[in-house]
Amino acid sequence: MSNNLLKGKKGIIFGALDENSIAWKTALKVNEQGGEFVLTNAPVAMRMGSINDLSKQTNSLVIPADATRIEDLENLIEKTLNHFNNKIDFVLHSIGMSVNVRKGKHYTDLNHDWLAKGWDVSAVSFHKLLQSLYKMDAMNEWGSIVALSYMAAQRVFPNYNDMADNKAYLESIARSFGYFFGKEKKVRVNTISQSPTPTTAGKGVTGFDGFINYAEKMSPLGNASADECADYTITLFSDFTKKVTLQNLFHDGGFSNVGVSQEIIDIISNKS
Ligand SMILES: NC(=O)c1ccc[n+]([C@@H]2O[C@H](COP(=O)([O-])OP(=O)(O)OC[C@H]3O[C@@H](n4cnc5c(N)ncnc54)[C@H](O)[C@@H]3O)[C@@H](O)[C@H]2O)c1
């Protein structure tokens, strides 16, 4: 159902790899709400994924960019501004990758070159993106920039590995850069801390099935799906959240504020 919440708004969506991706679902919902956007992903992901199907479906341009390369980001932003002949209103950073997670390296035995690579992709790329948008004065006033995070930034989830540290850094960048973006350009910057979600990145975490089932049993409203995350992101891109900035917003069915649920107590007391 469309309320045209994003009618007239233009933006950039990073990270739609396949139809399970949170960015993919968000692109569909933005399109449904009347927003227009450029889709982007790393050149290597373009070959693996199916972004061209999404671009046809949403009538949007695809411009490849490795989010760790400033020259790629500047090229993407410049081409987007030319394409719309206007500044932009929203950006979704939906990017994450850890080489240590991929290769099954334990947190107590990390390869620090791989750590640096994952940190660059998952966290520093957000600073590079914000800095490029800021310097190129690419955002309209009251624009909105959102990145996706996970609660391992605040609490321990043993298998989340070095991604926990990357998310803590990402959330900090949202606050630190968001201050200047707010002051100088009236642009808001937030992170959404999403429930575990069955995507390529999500399923790469060791023990993901246990992880997602546990969160489902702990959350009073159950886990938030990728579709629901997309809905929430729409609200943050809309004009109804103009004064929300520098926040890490939990979108997790209530998980983050529950100590323990009765369902979990019953399971560990062998009552169910
Ligand atoms: N799936 C979950 O359980 C979950 C939970 C909370 C937060 N998140 C976060 O949501 C975001 C999206 O992940 P997803 O779950 O949709 O998985 P996904 O695998 O579909 O998306 C990750 C994306 O990152 C892109 N990417 C990797 N390296 C890149 C680079 N150098 N330049 C540009 N793009 C690059 C990939 O190509 C892919 O499109 C990530 O930040 C992830 O950490 C996911």
PDBQT file of the ligand as one rigid body, heavy atoms in Angstrom, charges set to zero:
ROOT
HETATM    1  N1  LIG A 301      21.258 -10.128   8.326  1.00  0.00    +0.000 N 
HETATM    2  C1  LIG A 301      21.313  -9.814   9.604  1.00  0.00    +0.000 C 
HETATM    3  O1  LIG A 301      21.110 -10.662  10.498  1.00  0.00    +0.000 OA
HETATM    4  C2  LIG A 301      21.613  -8.399   9.999  1.00  0.00    +0.000 A 
HETATM    5  C3  LIG A 301      21.258  -7.937  11.294  1.00  0.00    +0.000 A 
HETATM    6  C4  LIG A 301      21.579  -6.624  11.645  1.00  0.00    +0.000 A 
HETATM    7  C5  LIG A 301      22.239  -5.810  10.742  1.00  0.00    +0.000 A 
HETATM    8  N2  LIG A 301      22.573  -6.282   9.497  1.00  0.00    +0.000 N 
HETATM    9  C6  LIG A 301      23.285  -5.401   8.574  1.00  0.00    +0.000 C 
HETATM   10  O2  LIG A 301      22.474  -5.123   7.454  1.00  0.00    +0.000 OA
HETATM   11  C7  LIG A 301      23.314  -4.723   6.388  1.00  0.00    +0.000 C 
HETATM   12  C8  LIG A 301      22.904  -5.443   5.111  1.00  0.00    +0.000 C 
HETATM   13  O3  LIG A 301      23.190  -6.814   5.195  1.00  0.00    +0.000 OA
HETATM   14  P1  LIG A 301      22.170  -7.955   4.722  1.00  0.00    +0.000 P 
HETATM   15  O4  LIG A 301      21.838  -8.736   5.943  1.00  0.00    +0.000 OA
HETATM   16  O5  LIG A 301      21.092  -7.388   3.888  1.00  0.00    +0.000 OA
HETATM   17  O6  LIG A 301      23.137  -8.918   3.853  1.00  0.00    +0.000 OA
HETATM   18  P2  LIG A 301      23.605  -8.863   2.311  1.00  0.00    +0.000 P 
HETATM   19  O7  LIG A 301      24.706  -9.861   2.236  1.00  0.00    +0.000 OA
HETATM   20  O8  LIG A 301      22.448  -9.074   1.427  1.00  0.00    +0.000 OA
HETATM   21  O9  LIG A 301      24.161  -7.382   2.117  1.00  0.00    +0.000 OA
HETATM   22  C9  LIG A 301      25.491  -6.999   2.410  1.00  0.00    +0.000 C 
HETATM   23  C10 LIG A 301      25.924  -6.122   1.247  1.00  0.00    +0.000 C 
HETATM   24  O10 LIG A 301      27.213  -5.518   1.471  1.00  0.00    +0.000 OA
HETATM   25  C11 LIG A 301      27.771  -5.363   0.178  1.00  0.00    +0.000 C 
HETATM   26  N3  LIG A 301      29.210  -5.054   0.211  1.00  0.00    +0.000 N 
HETATM   27  C12 LIG A 301      30.215  -5.834   0.706  1.00  0.00    +0.000 A 
HETATM   28  N4  LIG A 301      31.405  -5.238   0.485  1.00  0.00    +0.000 NA
HETATM   29  C13 LIG A 301      31.147  -4.064  -0.158  1.00  0.00    +0.000 A 
HETATM   30  C14 LIG A 301      31.959  -3.005  -0.656  1.00  0.00    +0.000 A 
HETATM   31  N5  LIG A 301      33.305  -3.031  -0.527  1.00  0.00    +0.000 N 
HETATM   32  N6  LIG A 301      31.370  -1.952  -1.287  1.00  0.00    +0.000 NA
HETATM   33  C15 LIG A 301      30.014  -1.911  -1.427  1.00  0.00    +0.000 A 
HETATM   34  N7  LIG A 301      29.188  -2.875  -0.956  1.00  0.00    +0.000 NA
HETATM   35  C16 LIG A 301      29.746  -3.949  -0.338  1.00  0.00    +0.000 A 
HETATM   36  C17 LIG A 301      27.499  -6.737  -0.442  1.00  0.00    +0.000 C 
HETATM   37  O11 LIG A 301      27.746  -6.775  -1.821  1.00  0.00    +0.000 OA
HETATM   38  C18 LIG A 301      26.035  -6.919  -0.074  1.00  0.00    +0.000 C 
HETATM   39  O12 LIG A 301      25.192  -6.360  -1.049  1.00  0.00    +0.000 OA
HETATM   40  C19 LIG A 301      24.755  -4.989   6.845  1.00  0.00    +0.000 C 
HETATM   41  O13 LIG A 301      25.311  -3.796   7.369  1.00  0.00    +0.000 OA
HETATM   42  C20 LIG A 301      24.539  -5.996   7.955  1.00  0.00    +0.000 C 
HETATM   43  O14 LIG A 301      25.616  -6.045   8.861  1.00  0.00    +0.000 OA
HETATM   44  C21 LIG A 301      22.247  -7.541   9.110  1.00  0.00    +0.000 A 
ENDROOT
TORSDOF 0
